[in-house]
C-alpha cells in the first residue's frame, strides 16, 4: 500500500480552553481532530490526578490531529496563540497515512 508522510500534533490544554483551541485549528485549515480526556500525570509541579474533581471545567484534555506537512506551520501558529498563555504542551511527530487526501 502507498503511504504518505504526515504530521501528528498532540496538544494538552486545560478543558476550559478546548473550544478556543478547536476554533483555532479550524481557522488554520485543520479538517479534523480527536479530543481525549487526560486523567492524570506528573510534571514540574509533581503528580496530579483528575480524581475527586467535580465538573467539566477542571482538568485537561488532549487534542490530537493529523495534517499534511504543508499545513503544519499554520496549525502551530494558530494553536500556540491559544496555548502559550495557558498550561499546555504541544508535541509534533512524523507519521504516515494511507489516504493523504483526508489530511
SVG drawing of the C-alpha trace seen along z (x, -y; Angstrom):
<svg xmlns="http://www.w3.org/2000/svg" viewBox="-20 -34 30 36">
<polyline fill="none" stroke="black" stroke-width="0.4" points="0.0,0.0 1.1,-3.5 1.9,-5.5 2.1,-9.3 4.1,-11.5 2.0,-13.4 2.4,-15.2 0.7,-14.1 0.1,-17.0 -0.9,-16.4 -1.9,-19.3 -2.6,-19.0 -4.6,-22.0 -7.0,-23.0 -10.5,-21.7 -11.9,-25.3 -9.7,-26.2 -10.8,-23.3 -13.3,-25.3 -10.9,-28.1 -8.2,-25.6 -10.5,-23.7 -11.7,-27.0 -8.1,-28.0 -7.4,-24.6 -10.4,-25.1 -9.2,-28.6 -5.8,-27.1 -7.4,-24.7 -7.4,-21.6 -10.3,-19.4 -10.5,-17.0 -9.2,-16.2 -9.9,-13.9 -10.3,-15.0 -9.3,-12.7 -9.6,-13.2 -6.4,-13.5 -6.8,-11.5 -3.6,-12.4 0.1,-12.7 3.3,-14.1 5.3,-17.2 7.2,-20.1 4.6,-20.5 4.6,-16.9 1.9,-14.2 -1.7,-15.1 -5.0,-13.3 -8.4,-14.2 -9.8,-12.0 -12.0,-14.0 -12.6,-16.9 -16.1,-18.0 -17.3,-19.4 -16.1,-19.6 -14.4,-23.0 -11.4,-21.5 -8.7,-19.2 -7.0,-18.7 -7.8,-17.3 -5.5,-16.2 -6.5,-17.3 -4.9,-15.2 -4.8,-15.9 -3.0,-14.6 -2.2,-17.0 -0.2,-17.2 3.3,-18.7 2.4,-21.8 -0.3,-22.7 1.9,-22.3 3.3,-25.8 -0.1,-27.5 -1.6,-25.0 1.2,-25.6 0.9,-29.4 -2.8,-29.2 -2.6,-26.7 0.3,-28.4 -1.6,-31.6 -4.1,-29.7 -1.7,-27.5 1.1,-30.0 -0.6,-31.9 -2.1,-28.7 -1.0,-25.4 -0.2,-23.3 2.1,-21.0 2.4,-20.7 4.1,-17.8 4.7,-17.0 5.7,-13.6 6.2,-12.3 3.7,-9.7 2.4,-8.1 -1.2,-7.8 -2.9,-5.7 -5.4,-8.3 -3.5,-11.5 -6.4,-13.3 -8.2,-13.3 -5.5,-15.4"/>
</svg>
